[in-house]
Each structure stands twice: as structure tokens, then as C-alpha cells.
Amino acid sequence: MDEVSRGVFVPFGVSPTAPPARKNTTAVPDGAASASSSTTSDRGGEKQGAARMDRAEDHRERVNLDVDRDDNDRDDRRRRDDEDRSLRLREQFRSFREMASPYFRENRDGRRLLLAIVFLTLANSAVRVFFSYLARDFWSALQDKDADTFYDVMFKFLGAMIVLAPINVAYRYQRQKLAIAWRKWMTGRVLRLYFSNRVYYMLERRSSSSTSTSGVVVDANAAKSAHPNDETATREVDNPDQRISEDIRSFTEFSLSFFLTIITSVIDLVCFSFILFTIMPQLFIAILLFATVGTVLTVVIGKVLIRLNYEALRKEADFRFSLVRVRENSESIAFYAGENVEERETDRRFENVIDNMSLINVAQRNLDFVTTYYNYLTWILPIMVIAPQYFAGNVELGVISQASSAFGHILDDMSLIVNSFTDISQFSAGIARLHSFLGAIAKLDPQRVSTTSLLGLHVDENDGAILRGGERMSYTTPAVAIRVKEVDPALDRLGTISPGSFSSPSRPSTILSIDRLCLATPDNKRLLILNLNLSLPSGKNLLIVGASGSGKSSLLRAIAGLWSTGEGEIVRPRSEHVYFLPQRPYCPPGSLRDQLLYPSTEHTDDHFALTGIDGSEHRPDGGPRPKDERRLYKDWTDDDLLGVLQSVDLPHLAGRAGDGDPYRGLDAVMDWGNTLSLGEQQRLAFGRLVINRPRLVIMDESTSALDVPAETKMYNLLKDLSSGGELGARRLTYVSVGHRPTLLAHHDLKLSLGGGSGFVSEIPSNACMVDEGFILS
Ligand SMILES: Nc1ncnc2c1ncn2[C@@H]1O[C@H](COP(=O)(O)OP(=O)(O)OP(=O)(O)O)[C@@H](O)[C@H]1O
């Protein structure tokens, strides 16, 4: 049996020490193999260590400090029921098939590679059988002191080794190549599904609104019928980052390894059973009984490891996440002097890890008793059975060697479960985690219906839209939900929407319309807005006011399409023409230039093309990537970008970042979110507006950290864009949420929210705001 394919690879990372595998049976002469047999657990241990190290990857922020223990217990019980189902063997097999088959169904290169590997596996097995005969002749020649036969056998050994080496190397190389290609495809596909239709956002939203430590816990029973946006549509999906980065890798590598192990085992079993049966049928029957008893005992004693390994993955990730969260919120925690709370919470999670590790250790110890006795017995059992025949002179020494080696092979094949139980238990846990993650993604995606396979995706060649059965998918929104209609940006250079969209030439063009909107919180517990109607003409800027908690930001979320619980229709330009500015701008990793350009890109689609396994270029998910609509209207030179910084009152930022050289500063990479003050970040966000040139800007207290002159400057900049002036070739309309009286002067209309209702009024040019109303000054 190939050393890599049996017991060495440790799937799904967290693992106790693997049980001693019987021996390393890489295709070498059998006599030599028995002399140099070694356990694989050491190398398994190394891999486990490496896998644990690998887990020091970053995790995204989730703010969920308070843990309600009662709710957690209830959620835990519910989750366990779910897991029980998903850990059952038949379920496991179905899950495995659903996740493994799409790659080979969709990818011809993958199928070819797999075939080549199966062929090489057969060749490997043939060589092994040949060696078993050579080994027999070798030992018999030694016993008979037959030098001619001895040298003849040695000569054949040398010849066979010349053939064997390339087969072995090619086998390993091709197998790894397939593992890489499969991982690449599967990760690309999952990323595509994860980022489609804001699935990543909905997963996180459930995460932060649930009481789970780092995941989503809701009713799985409701999942089948519920709409994706329904709060009860998913079950636990903790640590999606770990599932994408590690679980997929483990899944593809171990699946391949295990599949080849099974093939090799079956071939071995047939060949060596034949050999052993011809030498001594009693020995063959003894081995059958021995392996059956060993397997049953192992499964009974070790099955608890599957659940514990599942828990280990989750608890390790939770622990690591708590540390990442402290790192990301270090300043806030330091200001609050909240170290004790954080330490307690981190400790609690670490205790969970340790408790689970102790349970695994106990379960592993029990399993080790069985596997260790089992493996010791296999050393003497064949010799004991055959020795009387040898001493009676009925068989030669070479036959003992061959019988013993055949016994070893068969036992290895039949003891697959005994020897790989720890690996298999981790693999099973990983399958359950990955499957539930993909299931949640599918359920949360409004463009996917329940019958769509987990990884199934058909993409329009032209624009990258997701298709099903050749048909363009429409949103499967339920009867009652807020509809966001995105109007095709057939916009002229002055920002009007062309006839036939949602304005007519005779009426002033409308940039945003809201029709009979009723908006509730996602948990459907509070109605925030009732029956709101609004038609915002292009070029008229709107200020939304209202008491704290009245639903101002929620209305913006509904306009963005993030919240859809409620009724009514919102019509707005397509996403690439709308720009949302939150209070705390997001600073992506990268250079100052990246901060300014975000989320547009200077790259063409080719940037995303990756070299395929055959050297050809294709998209990471195997299909064409959707056209990135957010292209820059022109290439921004360094001087242009520095001019933008100047216009948003950040003239020295680039120079500072580049140690005096502003051009170098544009490419300086820093942790911008933690380096710039909030006011600087807000001004930088206005710079992005200049570059991205949206038609509609929606701002949620996005000047809250600026003083009044700076705020005025930013709004003057918007007005310049709004009039299609010097800075903007295309007209822009903006909507702001804010509390400051000074904001009135920068807007034409005011929407007042409160008590569930909202009404629009015109703002007189000489008005100032008092208690979110306004008076004439
Ligand atoms: N994910 C959520 N699930 C349930 N309720 C939520 C959620 N997010 C916000 N809310 C609630 O919805 C209400 C409206 O929130 P929103 O953020 O829109 O208020 P706001 O008017 O913008 O307030 P402020 O002026 O303080 O920013 C609040 O009572 C808030 O607690």
C-alpha cells in the first residue's frame, strides 16, 4: 500500500496522535519491506502539527460579546440533533457524493487526471505482486545457497526498480496535481457562491444576531420551506473562513487519498488473497476472522471520535476567533479597560478546546489499546500458523516470507478502517461541516432554489449571470418582501434616466423612488416604517432625519437590498451607479491608491484569469467570471489621484505615507483603518466618490467626525459633482442621514421618520434645523 495514501495524511487538521499504522508498504521488494517496516504515525504527527500551524490565519470581525448561556444550551441541543443526522453514514455518503461529483462531472481535465492516476495505481499494484514472487525466490535461493538463482533474482530486482521508480514518482506527482486542481476548482466555486448575492453578508448577519459564540444557529426544520431572507433559513455555520480555506483543502486531499487507498486495497486484496489461498487456505480463513473482529471492535470503540473531532474543529476556531477579535478591537478594549472580560471569554473558549482535547485523548487511548494489540498480533499470527509446516519440511523459507508478506498485505487491506479510523473520523467531521456550510450558502442565495445542487452553477457566457437549466434565474423572493428594482443604467451624461426606464421625458427624471414601503427588522419583530412613498428627482438632494432608532439606517439598508423584510418596491439605478457611504468607511488591505479606487478596479477581467492545470487560462470556478461593472471611467494617473486627495482636504497624506515622496506614498501599504483618524477616513471616502462617479450617493452620518468647515467642504464637493461641474462630468444626487442642523443647508428635501411614518418636505433655502424639524433663520 502506498505510504501516502494510507494513514499518513491527516485530514481536517485537528487531531490526536494517529494510531500506529501497521506498516509502510510502499512498493519495494517484500523481503526488504518486512525488514524496514515502519509506522506512519510520526509523519502523521508532523502533518497534524503543520495543519494546526496552518490555522493561524486571520478571521473576520464579528461583534458578539455577550453570550447567553441558556440560549446557547438550547441551540447546542438543536445543533447536536442536526449533527447527529449529518454524521450518519448514509447521510455522510450522500453529502460526500454531492460535494465530490460536480468537479469531475464538469471538468474533463479532472476526469483525465483521475483516470491516469487509477491506471498508475494498477501499475503500482502489478509491480508489488511481481516483487512478492521475486522475494520468494530471493529467500529460497538464500536458503538453498543457490548463487545463480540469487544473482538472477537480484538482476530482476534491478530491472524492476528501473520501471518502478518512474511509476511511483508519476503516481505521486499526478495525484498531487489532481488534488491541487480540484481544490482550486472547488474553492473558486465556493467563493463565487459565497460572494454571489451578498451571501457572505447574510451569513454574518445571522451570526451577529444569533446567540451562538461565532456562528449561526437557527431552526433547521424551517430551512426547507423558508425564504433565504427568512431568519430561520439556515442552521449553524460557524467560521466560514475556516471552512473555505481549510475544510475544502482537507476534503479534496483526503477524498483523493482515500479513494486511491480503497482502489489499491481492493486490487491488493484480490491478488494477495489468491497468493495466500494457493499457499495455505487455513491462513486465509484465519485472516478473515481476525480482520473482521478487529474492524468491529475499532468501529464500536472509536466512533465517538467522529463527534469529538467535529467539536475540536469548531472549538479551535472559536478560540482563535476570540483572539483575532481582541486584536482587531484592541484600541476600543484598551479604552474600556475591558481586558478582564476579554481574558475571561478567551479563557472560557480555551477551556472548551482543552476539555474536548482531553475527551479525544481518552477516546484515542481506548482505541489505541485495540489497534496496538491488533498490530502486534499481526506480526506473529502468520508465522505461528505456517511454522509447523516449515519445521515439518513441507514448505521452504521463501514460501514463509511470501505467505507472511501476503498476509500483511491482505490484513492491511482488510484493516483499512482499523488503521485509518482517526483519519476517517476527522474526514467525516469535515464532510459534515463543509456540507452544512454549502447548504447554508445555497439557502441564503436568493438566486438559487432548493433543487439546485450544492455546487451547481451555470453562468451566462456573456455577462456572467447565473443560469439554471439554460434559463436566466429570477429572484425567488417570497410573495411578501421588499422588492428592489435596479434600473438599467441607460443614463445620459446629465444623470437622467432614459425614457422607458422609470421616468418619462415629460416628467423630471427620478433617481430614486419608493412605493408603499413597509420595513421591518430582519427578525420581523419591529415595524420601523409604514407605507412610505417617495419620488426623488435627479439632482434634488435629500436629508433623512428622525430620532435615534427610528429606522434611518434601516431604510438605507433596504435601498441597498440588504434588508428585505416587509413590503413595497424600491426603484433605483443599478448597484454600480449607487454609492453607499457608511459612518466608518471600510479600508481594504492595500496601498493608498487602493483606498482611493475602492471598489473600482483598474484591472481587466484578465486579471482574474488563472492558469489551468493544462496551462490554459480559465476562471477559478471553471466558468466565465461575471463582467465587473465597476470599471474606472478613465485611467487615473498619480497626479489625478493626488489632486483628489487635495480636493478632500488630505493634501499631505500621500507625502506622509511616502516619507516625503507623495508618488511613493500612493503605493504605501499600511493598516489604513487603524492608522487614519475617523475624520481622515471619512474624507478619503469622499475622495472615492470623485473617482467612482456614482449617480446616486447614499450617506449614513458620513461626516459625523468632521468639523463644520470640513463638512461644508465635502458637501460643496458633492454639489460640484452634482452639477456636473469641474470635478464631475456626470451629475450626481445624494441622500444623507444625519442629526446635525448644519446639514440642512446642503439639501433640498427632508424626509422625517418617526413613529413608523415618514413624510417629505421641502427645505427652504434659509432654514436651519431645530430638534430635527426646521425653522427659517
Ligand atoms: N439586525 C437587526 N435585527 C433586529 N433589529 C435591528 C437590527 N439592526 C437594527 N435593529 C433595530 O432597528 C431599529 C432601527 O435601527 P437603525 O439603525 O435604522 O436606527 P437609526 O434611526 O439609524 O438610529 P441612529 O440614529 O441611532 O443611528 C433599532 O431599534 C435597532 O435596534
The ligand as a Tripos MOL2 file, in Angstrom:
@<TRIPOS>MOLECULE
LIG
   31    33     1     0     0
SMALL
NO_CHARGES

@<TRIPOS>ATOM
      1 N1        -30.0980   43.0780   12.7240 N.pl3     1 LIG1
      2 C1        -31.1080   43.6180   13.4400 C.ar      1 LIG1
      3 N2        -32.0820   42.8330   13.9110 N.ar      1 LIG1
      4 C2        -33.1060   43.3670   14.6320 C.ar      1 LIG1
      5 N3        -33.2340   44.6820   14.9000 N.ar      1 LIG1
      6 C3        -32.3000   45.5150   14.4480 C.ar      1 LIG1
      7 C4        -31.1880   45.0340   13.6910 C.ar      1 LIG1
      8 N4        -30.4220   46.0860   13.3670 N.ar      1 LIG1
      9 C5        -31.0090   47.1800   13.8910 C.ar      1 LIG1
     10 N5        -32.1310   46.8410   14.5360 N.ar      1 LIG1
     11 C6        -33.0670   47.7430   15.2200 C.3       1 LIG1
     12 O1        -33.7570   48.5030   14.2520 O.3       1 LIG1
     13 C7        -34.0220   49.8000   14.7710 C.3       1 LIG1
     14 C8        -33.6420   50.8510   13.7590 C.3       1 LIG1
     15 O2        -32.2340   50.8430   13.6350 O.3       1 LIG1
     16 P1        -31.4770   51.9150   12.7350 P.3       1 LIG1
     17 O3        -30.0280   51.5580   12.7410 O.co2     1 LIG1
     18 O4        -32.1530   52.0200   11.4340 O.co2     1 LIG1
     19 O5        -31.7290   53.2530   13.5750 O.3       1 LIG1
     20 P2        -31.3150   54.7370   13.2260 P.3       1 LIG1
     21 O6        -32.5660   55.5100   13.0330 O.co2     1 LIG1
     22 O7        -30.3410   54.7570   12.1080 O.co2     1 LIG1
     23 O8        -30.6440   55.1200   14.5880 O.3       1 LIG1
     24 P3        -29.3710   56.0520   14.8930 P.3       1 LIG1
     25 O9        -29.7660   57.4520   14.5860 O.co2     1 LIG1
     26 O10       -29.1410   55.8310   16.3270 O.co2     1 LIG1
     27 O11       -28.2340   55.5640   14.0290 O.co2     1 LIG1
     28 C9        -33.2630   49.9210   16.0640 C.3       1 LIG1
     29 O12       -34.1910   49.8230   17.1190 O.3       1 LIG1
     30 C10       -32.3270   48.7400   16.0690 C.3       1 LIG1
     31 O13       -32.1400   48.2320   17.3570 O.3       1 LIG1
@<TRIPOS>BOND
     1     1     2 1
     2     2     3 ar
     3     2     7 ar
     4     3     4 ar
     5     4     5 ar
     6     5     6 ar
     7     6     7 ar
     8     6    10 ar
     9     7     8 ar
    10     8     9 ar
    11     9    10 ar
    12    10    11 1
    13    11    12 1
    14    11    30 1
    15    12    13 1
    16    13    14 1
    17    13    28 1
    18    14    15 1
    19    15    16 1
    20    16    17 2
    21    16    18 1
    22    16    19 1
    23    19    20 1
    24    20    21 2
    25    20    22 1
    26    20    23 1
    27    23    24 1
    28    24    25 2
    29    24    26 1
    30    24    27 1
    31    28    29 1
    32    28    30 1
    33    30    31 1
@<TRIPOS>SUBSTRUCTURE
     1 LIG1         1 GROUP 0 **** ****
